[in-house]
Amino acid sequence: MSETVTPLEDFKAPYGRQVALEDIVHESGMRLLRIRIREGTRFTVMELDPDTAAHWGKSMLKWSDDVTS
């Protein structure tokens, strides 16, 4: 099965982690956000649908706002 991968963001996180975000479009047209977290030689990869990504993003922004205000 074919997919088109478009890099969105790549940034460093605490404790030497590297985070990459990618827009994935599958051959079927399904579109997902791929989150790839590298910790040394270990990788954690998650693919989120738009609704889950929006929910997660809102939760992260709320947490960030709460701890910085």
mmCIF file as gemmi writes it, N, C-alpha and C atoms, coordinates in Angstrom:
data_model
loop_
_atom_site.group_PDB
_atom_site.id
_atom_site.type_symbol
_atom_site.label_atom_id
_atom_site.label_alt_id
_atom_site.label_comp_id
_atom_site.label_asym_id
_atom_site.label_entity_id
_atom_site.label_seq_id
_atom_site.pdbx_PDB_ins_code
_atom_site.Cartn_x
_atom_site.Cartn_y
_atom_site.Cartn_z
_atom_site.occupancy
_atom_site.B_iso_or_equiv
_atom_site.pdbx_formal_charge
_atom_site.auth_seq_id
_atom_site.auth_asym_id
_atom_site.pdbx_PDB_model_num
ATOM 1 N N . MET Axp A 1 ? 0.845 -1.179 0 1 0 ? 1 A 1
ATOM 2 C CA . MET Axp A 1 ? 0 0 0 1 0 ? 1 A 1
ATOM 3 C C . MET Axp A 1 ? 0.889 1.241 0 1 0 ? 1 A 1
ATOM 4 N N . SER Axp A 2 ? 0.527 2.211 -0.781 1 0 ? 2 A 1
ATOM 5 C CA . SER Axp A 2 ? 1.307 3.426 -0.963 1 0 ? 2 A 1
ATOM 6 C C . SER Axp A 2 ? 0.806 4.534 -0.041 1 0 ? 2 A 1
ATOM 7 N N . GLU Axp A 3 ? 1.723 5.401 0.367 1 0 ? 3 A 1
ATOM 8 C CA . GLU Axp A 3 ? 1.362 6.566 1.161 1 0 ? 3 A 1
ATOM 9 C C . GLU Axp A 3 ? 2.271 7.722 0.775 1 0 ? 3 A 1
ATOM 10 N N . THR Axp A 4 ? 1.744 8.933 0.909 1 0 ? 4 A 1
ATOM 11 C CA . THR Axp A 4 ? 2.529 10.14 0.678 1 0 ? 4 A 1
ATOM 12 C C . THR Axp A 4 ? 2.838 10.747 2.03 1 0 ? 4 A 1
ATOM 13 N N . VAL Axp A 5 ? 4.115 11.009 2.283 1 0 ? 5 A 1
ATOM 14 C CA . VAL Axp A 5 ? 4.568 11.537 3.568 1 0 ? 5 A 1
ATOM 15 C C . VAL Axp A 5 ? 5.094 12.953 3.361 1 0 ? 5 A 1
ATOM 16 N N . THR Axp A 6 ? 4.527 13.912 4.113 1 0 ? 6 A 1
ATOM 17 C CA . THR Axp A 6 ? 4.992 15.296 4.07 1 0 ? 6 A 1
ATOM 18 C C . THR Axp A 6 ? 5.458 15.699 5.455 1 0 ? 6 A 1
ATOM 19 N N . PRO Axp A 7 ? 6.755 15.976 5.618 1 0 ? 7 A 1
ATOM 20 C CA . PRO Axp A 7 ? 7.249 16.421 6.927 1 0 ? 7 A 1
ATOM 21 C C . PRO Axp A 7 ? 6.612 17.751 7.315 1 0 ? 7 A 1
ATOM 22 N N . LEU Axp A 8 ? 6.208 17.878 8.591 1 0 ? 8 A 1
ATOM 23 C CA . LEU Axp A 8 ? 5.596 19.105 9.096 1 0 ? 8 A 1
ATOM 24 C C . LEU Axp A 8 ? 6.502 19.83 10.082 1 0 ? 8 A 1
ATOM 25 N N . GLU Axp A 9 ? 6.975 19.121 11.085 1 0 ? 9 A 1
ATOM 26 C CA . GLU Axp A 9 ? 7.804 19.689 12.142 1 0 ? 9 A 1
ATOM 27 C C . GLU Axp A 9 ? 8.835 18.66 12.572 1 0 ? 9 A 1
ATOM 28 N N . ASP Axp A 10 ? 9.959 19.146 13.047 1 0 ? 10 A 1
ATOM 29 C CA . ASP Axp A 10 ? 10.996 18.285 13.621 1 0 ? 10 A 1
ATOM 30 C C . ASP Axp A 10 ? 11.674 19.12 14.698 1 0 ? 10 A 1
ATOM 31 N N . PHE Axp A 11 ? 11.58 18.668 15.962 1 0 ? 11 A 1
ATOM 32 C CA . PHE Axp A 11 ? 12.12 19.477 17.042 1 0 ? 11 A 1
ATOM 33 C C . PHE Axp A 11 ? 12.638 18.607 18.175 1 0 ? 11 A 1
ATOM 34 N N . LYS Axp A 12 ? 13.493 19.214 18.994 1 0 ? 12 A 1
ATOM 35 C CA . LYS Axp A 12 ? 14.055 18.527 20.159 1 0 ? 12 A 1
ATOM 36 C C . LYS Axp A 12 ? 13.111 18.691 21.341 1 0 ? 12 A 1
ATOM 37 N N . ALA Axp A 13 ? 13.051 17.649 22.163 1 0 ? 13 A 1
ATOM 38 C CA . ALA Axp A 13 ? 12.262 17.646 23.39 1 0 ? 13 A 1
ATOM 39 C C . ALA Axp A 13 ? 13.194 17.31 24.554 1 0 ? 13 A 1
ATOM 40 N N . PRO Axp A 14 ? 12.736 17.495 25.786 1 0 ? 14 A 1
ATOM 41 C CA . PRO Axp A 14 ? 13.592 17.204 26.94 1 0 ? 14 A 1
ATOM 42 C C . PRO Axp A 14 ? 14.139 15.771 26.941 1 0 ? 14 A 1
ATOM 43 N N . TYR Axp A 15 ? 15.265 15.613 27.625 1 0 ? 15 A 1
ATOM 44 C CA . TYR Axp A 15 ? 15.923 14.32 27.827 1 0 ? 15 A 1
ATOM 45 C C . TYR Axp A 15 ? 16.428 13.709 26.532 1 0 ? 15 A 1
ATOM 46 N N . GLY Axp A 16 ? 16.865 14.55 25.596 1 0 ? 16 A 1
ATOM 47 C CA . GLY Axp A 16 ? 17.483 14.07 24.369 1 0 ? 16 A 1
ATOM 48 C C . GLY Axp A 16 ? 16.531 13.457 23.362 1 0 ? 16 A 1
ATOM 49 N N . ARG Axp A 17 ? 15.259 13.699 23.498 1 0 ? 17 A 1
ATOM 50 C CA . ARG Axp A 17 ? 14.277 13.145 22.558 1 0 ? 17 A 1
ATOM 51 C C . ARG Axp A 17 ? 14.173 14.033 21.324 1 0 ? 17 A 1
ATOM 52 N N . GLN Axp A 18 ? 13.838 13.414 20.208 1 0 ? 18 A 1
ATOM 53 C CA . GLN Axp A 18 ? 13.606 14.114 18.953 1 0 ? 18 A 1
ATOM 54 C C . GLN Axp A 18 ? 12.192 13.793 18.501 1 0 ? 18 A 1
ATOM 55 N N . VAL Axp A 19 ? 11.401 14.816 18.167 1 0 ? 19 A 1
ATOM 56 C CA . VAL Axp A 19 ? 10.011 14.628 17.762 1 0 ? 19 A 1
ATOM 57 C C . VAL Axp A 19 ? 9.855 15.064 16.302 1 0 ? 19 A 1
ATOM 58 N N . ALA Axp A 20 ? 9.236 14.215 15.508 1 0 ? 20 A 1
ATOM 59 C CA . ALA Axp A 20 ? 8.935 14.549 14.119 1 0 ? 20 A 1
ATOM 60 C C . ALA Axp A 20 ? 7.443 14.374 13.895 1 0 ? 20 A 1
ATOM 61 N N . LEU Axp A 21 ? 6.84 15.341 13.22 1 0 ? 21 A 1
ATOM 62 C CA . LEU Axp A 21 ? 5.426 15.276 12.854 1 0 ? 21 A 1
ATOM 63 C C . LEU Axp A 21 ? 5.342 15.205 11.334 1 0 ? 21 A 1
ATOM 64 N N . GLU Axp A 22 ? 4.512 14.285 10.837 1 0 ? 22 A 1
ATOM 65 C CA . GLU Axp A 22 ? 4.371 14.093 9.397 1 0 ? 22 A 1
ATOM 66 C C . GLU Axp A 22 ? 2.901 13.987 9.019 1 0 ? 22 A 1
ATOM 67 N N . ASP Axp A 23 ? 2.555 14.583 7.879 1 0 ? 23 A 1
ATOM 68 C CA . ASP Axp A 23 ? 1.219 14.449 7.305 1 0 ? 23 A 1
ATOM 69 C C . ASP Axp A 23 ? 1.256 13.232 6.39 1 0 ? 23 A 1
ATOM 70 N N . ILE Axp A 24 ? 0.415 12.25 6.675 1 0 ? 24 A 1
ATOM 71 C CA . ILE Axp A 24 ? 0.391 10.999 5.91 1 0 ? 24 A 1
ATOM 72 C C . ILE Axp A 24 ? -0.921 10.926 5.137 1 0 ? 24 A 1
ATOM 73 N N . VAL Axp A 25 ? -0.822 10.7 3.827 1 0 ? 25 A 1
ATOM 74 C CA . VAL Axp A 25 ? -2.003 10.475 3.005 1 0 ? 25 A 1
ATOM 75 C C . VAL Axp A 25 ? -1.864 9.092 2.393 1 0 ? 25 A 1
ATOM 76 N N . HIS Axp A 26 ? -2.748 8.189 2.794 1 0 ? 26 A 1
ATOM 77 C CA . HIS Axp A 26 ? -2.723 6.823 2.276 1 0 ? 26 A 1
ATOM 78 C C . HIS Axp A 26 ? -3.35 6.776 0.89 1 0 ? 26 A 1
ATOM 79 N N . GLU Axp A 27 ? -3.042 5.715 0.173 1 0 ? 27 A 1
ATOM 80 C CA . GLU Axp A 27 ? -3.564 5.519 -1.18 1 0 ? 27 A 1
ATOM 81 C C . GLU Axp A 27 ? -5.091 5.62 -1.205 1 0 ? 27 A 1
ATOM 82 N N . SER Axp A 28 ? -5.731 5.197 -0.143 1 0 ? 28 A 1
ATOM 83 C CA . SER Axp A 28 ? -7.201 5.231 -0.049 1 0 ? 28 A 1
ATOM 84 C C . SER Axp A 28 ? -7.746 6.648 0.133 1 0 ? 28 A 1
ATOM 85 N N . GLY Axp A 29 ? -6.848 7.616 0.436 1 0 ? 29 A 1
ATOM 86 C CA . GLY Axp A 29 ? -7.262 8.983 0.709 1 0 ? 29 A 1
ATOM 87 C C . GLY Axp A 29 ? -7.317 9.298 2.189 1 0 ? 29 A 1
ATOM 88 N N . MET Axp A 30 ? -7.209 8.271 3.039 1 0 ? 30 A 1
ATOM 89 C CA . MET Axp A 30 ? -7.214 8.498 4.485 1 0 ? 30 A 1
ATOM 90 C C . MET Axp A 30 ? -5.989 9.331 4.869 1 0 ? 30 A 1
ATOM 91 N N . ARG Axp A 31 ? -6.234 10.354 5.687 1 0 ? 31 A 1
ATOM 92 C CA . ARG Axp A 31 ? -5.166 11.266 6.085 1 0 ? 31 A 1
ATOM 93 C C . ARG Axp A 31 ? -4.959 11.182 7.591 1 0 ? 31 A 1
ATOM 94 N N . LEU Axp A 32 ? -3.7 11.048 8.01 1 0 ? 32 A 1
ATOM 95 C CA . LEU Axp A 32 ? -3.358 10.913 9.417 1 0 ? 32 A 1
ATOM 96 C C . LEU Axp A 32 ? -2.161 11.797 9.763 1 0 ? 32 A 1
ATOM 97 N N . LEU Axp A 33 ? -2.053 12.119 11.035 1 0 ? 33 A 1
ATOM 98 C CA . LEU Axp A 33 ? -0.874 12.807 11.553 1 0 ? 33 A 1
ATOM 99 C C . LEU Axp A 33 ? 0.013 11.748 12.197 1 0 ? 33 A 1
ATOM 100 N N . ARG Axp A 34 ? 1.224 11.594 11.693 1 0 ? 34 A 1
ATOM 101 C CA . ARG Axp A 34 ? 2.176 10.637 12.282 1 0 ? 34 A 1
ATOM 102 C C . ARG Axp A 34 ? 3.083 11.397 13.237 1 0 ? 34 A 1
ATOM 103 N N . ILE Axp A 35 ? 3.178 10.874 14.441 1 0 ? 35 A 1
ATOM 104 C CA . ILE Axp A 35 ? 4.069 11.414 15.461 1 0 ? 35 A 1
ATOM 105 C C . ILE Axp A 35 ? 5.157 10.376 15.683 1 0 ? 35 A 1
ATOM 106 N N . ARG Axp A 36 ? 6.395 10.79 15.474 1 0 ? 36 A 1
ATOM 107 C CA . ARG Axp A 36 ? 7.529 9.875 15.63 1 0 ? 36 A 1
ATOM 108 C C . ARG Axp A 36 ? 8.443 10.463 16.708 1 0 ? 36 A 1
ATOM 109 N N . ILE Axp A 37 ? 8.611 9.734 17.812 1 0 ? 37 A 1
ATOM 110 C CA . ILE Axp A 37 ? 9.456 10.186 18.913 1 0 ? 37 A 1
ATOM 111 C C . ILE Axp A 37 ? 10.661 9.261 18.998 1 0 ? 37 A 1
ATOM 112 N N . ARG Axp A 38 ? 11.842 9.855 18.883 1 0 ? 38 A 1
ATOM 113 C CA . ARG Axp A 38 ? 13.085 9.077 18.959 1 0 ? 38 A 1
ATOM 114 C C . ARG Axp A 38 ? 13.728 9.315 20.316 1 0 ? 38 A 1
ATOM 115 N N . GLU Axp A 39 ? 14.016 8.215 21.009 1 0 ? 39 A 1
ATOM 116 C CA . GLU Axp A 39 ? 14.706 8.261 22.299 1 0 ? 39 A 1
ATOM 117 C C . GLU Axp A 39 ? 15.919 7.357 22.178 1 0 ? 39 A 1
ATOM 118 N N . GLY Axp A 40 ? 17.068 7.934 21.837 1 0 ? 40 A 1
ATOM 119 C CA . GLY Axp A 40 ? 18.256 7.116 21.587 1 0 ? 40 A 1
ATOM 120 C C . GLY Axp A 40 ? 18.02 6.254 20.364 1 0 ? 40 A 1
ATOM 121 N N . THR Axp A 41 ? 18.042 4.931 20.543 1 0 ? 41 A 1
ATOM 122 C CA . THR Axp A 41 ? 17.81 4.021 19.419 1 0 ? 41 A 1
ATOM 123 C C . THR Axp A 41 ? 16.362 3.538 19.361 1 0 ? 41 A 1
ATOM 124 N N . ARG Axp A 42 ? 15.555 3.965 20.304 1 0 ? 42 A 1
ATOM 125 C CA . ARG Axp A 42 ? 14.158 3.523 20.375 1 0 ? 42 A 1
ATOM 126 C C . ARG Axp A 42 ? 13.23 4.544 19.702 1 0 ? 42 A 1
ATOM 127 N N . PHE Axp A 43 ? 12.258 4.048 18.96 1 0 ? 43 A 1
ATOM 128 C CA . PHE Axp A 43 ? 11.264 4.903 18.315 1 0 ? 43 A 1
ATOM 129 C C . PHE Axp A 43 ? 9.866 4.557 18.813 1 0 ? 43 A 1
ATOM 130 N N . THR Axp A 44 ? 9.066 5.583 19.041 1 0 ? 44 A 1
ATOM 131 C CA . THR Axp A 44 ? 7.639 5.418 19.292 1 0 ? 44 A 1
ATOM 132 C C . THR Axp A 44 ? 6.924 6.132 18.154 1 0 ? 44 A 1
ATOM 133 N N . VAL Axp A 45 ? 6.028 5.431 17.474 1 0 ? 45 A 1
ATOM 134 C CA . VAL Axp A 45 ? 5.313 6.008 16.339 1 0 ? 45 A 1
ATOM 135 C C . VAL Axp A 45 ? 3.818 5.866 16.578 1 0 ? 45 A 1
ATOM 136 N N . MET Axp A 46 ? 3.101 6.982 16.417 1 0 ? 46 A 1
ATOM 137 C CA . MET Axp A 46 ? 1.643 6.974 16.536 1 0 ? 46 A 1
ATOM 138 C C . MET Axp A 46 ? 1.071 7.667 15.315 1 0 ? 46 A 1
ATOM 139 N N . GLU Axp A 47 ? -0.072 7.205 14.86 1 0 ? 47 A 1
ATOM 140 C CA . GLU Axp A 47 ? -0.786 7.877 13.786 1 0 ? 47 A 1
ATOM 141 C C . GLU Axp A 47 ? -2.169 8.25 14.307 1 0 ? 47 A 1
ATOM 142 N N . LEU Axp A 48 ? -2.51 9.546 14.19 1 0 ? 48 A 1
ATOM 143 C CA . LEU Axp A 48 ? -3.761 10.066 14.724 1 0 ? 48 A 1
ATOM 144 C C . LEU Axp A 48 ? -4.659 10.564 13.609 1 0 ? 48 A 1
ATOM 145 N N . ASP Axp A 49 ? -5.961 10.311 13.746 1 0 ? 49 A 1
ATOM 146 C CA . ASP Axp A 49 ? -6.933 10.871 12.824 1 0 ? 49 A 1
ATOM 147 C C . ASP Axp A 49 ? -7.142 12.336 13.213 1 0 ? 49 A 1
ATOM 148 N N . PRO Axp A 50 ? -7.746 13.153 12.337 1 0 ? 50 A 1
ATOM 149 C CA . PRO Axp A 50 ? -7.904 14.578 12.626 1 0 ? 50 A 1
ATOM 150 C C . PRO Axp A 50 ? -8.647 14.878 13.936 1 0 ? 50 A 1
ATOM 151 N N . ASP Axp A 51 ? -9.7 14.141 14.251 1 0 ? 51 A 1
ATOM 152 C CA . ASP Axp A 51 ? -10.451 14.399 15.487 1 0 ? 51 A 1
ATOM 153 C C . ASP Axp A 51 ? -9.6 14.132 16.726 1 0 ? 51 A 1
ATOM 154 N N . THR Axp A 52 ? -8.865 13.032 16.716 1 0 ? 52 A 1
ATOM 155 C CA . THR Axp A 52 ? -8.004 12.708 17.857 1 0 ? 52 A 1
ATOM 156 C C . THR Axp A 52 ? -6.878 13.718 17.985 1 0 ? 52 A 1
ATOM 157 N N . ALA Axp A 53 ? -6.286 14.13 16.863 1 0 ? 53 A 1
ATOM 158 C CA . ALA Axp A 53 ? -5.214 15.128 16.895 1 0 ? 53 A 1
ATOM 159 C C . ALA Axp A 53 ? -5.731 16.453 17.461 1 0 ? 53 A 1
ATOM 160 N N . ALA Axp A 54 ? -6.935 16.859 17.06 1 0 ? 54 A 1
ATOM 161 C CA . ALA Axp A 54 ? -7.517 18.103 17.562 1 0 ? 54 A 1
ATOM 162 C C . ALA Axp A 54 ? -7.761 18.015 19.065 1 0 ? 54 A 1
ATOM 163 N N . HIS Axp A 55 ? -8.305 16.894 19.524 1 0 ? 55 A 1
ATOM 164 C CA . HIS Axp A 55 ? -8.572 16.703 20.951 1 0 ? 55 A 1
ATOM 165 C C . HIS Axp A 55 ? -7.268 16.757 21.748 1 0 ? 55 A 1
ATOM 166 N N . TRP Axp A 56 ? -6.262 16.029 21.277 1 0 ? 56 A 1
ATOM 167 C CA . TRP Axp A 56 ? -4.969 15.988 21.949 1 0 ? 56 A 1
ATOM 168 C C . TRP Axp A 56 ? -4.337 17.383 21.969 1 0 ? 56 A 1
ATOM 169 N N . GLY Axp A 57 ? -4.396 18.075 20.834 1 0 ? 57 A 1
ATOM 170 C CA . GLY Axp A 57 ? -3.819 19.412 20.755 1 0 ? 57 A 1
ATOM 171 C C . GLY Axp A 57 ? -4.475 20.38 21.723 1 0 ? 57 A 1
ATOM 172 N N . LYS Axp A 58 ? -5.804 20.356 21.813 1 0 ? 58 A 1
ATOM 173 C CA . LYS Axp A 58 ? -6.518 21.236 22.739 1 0 ? 58 A 1
ATOM 174 C C . LYS Axp A 58 ? -6.148 20.912 24.19 1 0 ? 58 A 1
ATOM 175 N N . SER Axp A 59 ? -6.027 19.638 24.498 1 0 ? 59 A 1
ATOM 176 C CA . SER Axp A 59 ? -5.654 19.232 25.856 1 0 ? 59 A 1
ATOM 177 C C . SER Axp A 59 ? -4.247 19.702 26.198 1 0 ? 59 A 1
ATOM 178 N N . MET Axp A 60 ? -3.335 19.615 25.242 1 0 ? 60 A 1
ATOM 179 C CA . MET Axp A 60 ? -1.956 20.057 25.472 1 0 ? 60 A 1
ATOM 180 C C . MET Axp A 60 ? -1.896 21.578 25.657 1 0 ? 60 A 1
ATOM 181 N N . LEU Axp A 61 ? -2.659 22.321 24.849 1 0 ? 61 A 1
ATOM 182 C CA . LEU Axp A 61 ? -2.677 23.776 24.991 1 0 ? 61 A 1
ATOM 183 C C . LEU Axp A 61 ? -3.261 24.194 26.332 1 0 ? 61 A 1
ATOM 184 N N . LYS Axp A 62 ? -4.322 23.517 26.775 1 0 ? 62 A 1
ATOM 185 C CA . LYS Axp A 62 ? -4.919 23.837 28.068 1 0 ? 62 A 1
ATOM 186 C C . LYS Axp A 62 ? -3.915 23.597 29.19 1 0 ? 62 A 1
ATOM 187 N N . TRP Axp A 63 ? -3.224 22.468 29.144 1 0 ? 63 A 1
ATOM 188 C CA . TRP Axp A 63 ? -2.214 22.158 30.157 1 0 ? 63 A 1
ATOM 189 C C . TRP Axp A 63 ? -1.117 23.221 30.145 1 0 ? 63 A 1
ATOM 190 N N . SER Axp A 64 ? -0.628 23.56 28.97 1 0 ? 64 A 1
ATOM 191 C CA . SER Axp A 64 ? 0.438 24.547 28.841 1 0 ? 64 A 1
ATOM 192 C C . SER Axp A 64 ? 0.003 25.898 29.382 1 0 ? 64 A 1
ATOM 193 N N . ASP Axp A 65 ? -1.215 26.312 29.037 1 0 ? 65 A 1
ATOM 194 C CA . ASP Axp A 65 ? -1.746 27.586 29.543 1 0 ? 65 A 1
ATOM 195 C C . ASP Axp A 65 ? -1.868 27.557 31.067 1 0 ? 65 A 1
ATOM 196 N N . ASP Axp A 66 ? -2.343 26.428 31.62 1 0 ? 66 A 1
ATOM 197 C CA . ASP Axp A 66 ? -2.535 26.311 33.067 1 0 ? 66 A 1
ATOM 198 C C . ASP Axp A 66 ? -1.21 26.419 33.825 1 0 ? 66 A 1
ATOM 199 N N . VAL Axp A 67 ? -0.16 25.785 33.323 1 0 ? 67 A 1
ATOM 200 C CA . VAL Axp A 67 ? 1.101 25.765 34.073 1 0 ? 67 A 1
ATOM 201 C C . VAL Axp A 67 ? 1.952 27.008 33.85 1 0 ? 67 A 1
ATOM 202 N N . THR Axp A 68 ? 1.625 27.796 32.829 1 0 ? 68 A 1
ATOM 203 C CA . THR Axp A 68 ? 2.416 29.008 32.579 1 0 ? 68 A 1
ATOM 204 C C . THR Axp A 68 ? 1.701 30.278 33.02 1 0 ? 68 A 1
ATOM 205 N N . SER Axp A 69 ? 0.492 30.157 33.549 1 0 ? 69 A 1
ATOM 206 C CA . SER Axp A 69 ? -0.217 31.383 33.971 1 0 ? 69 A 1
ATOM 207 C C . SER Axp A 69 ? -0.234 31.515 35.482 1 0 ? 69 A 1
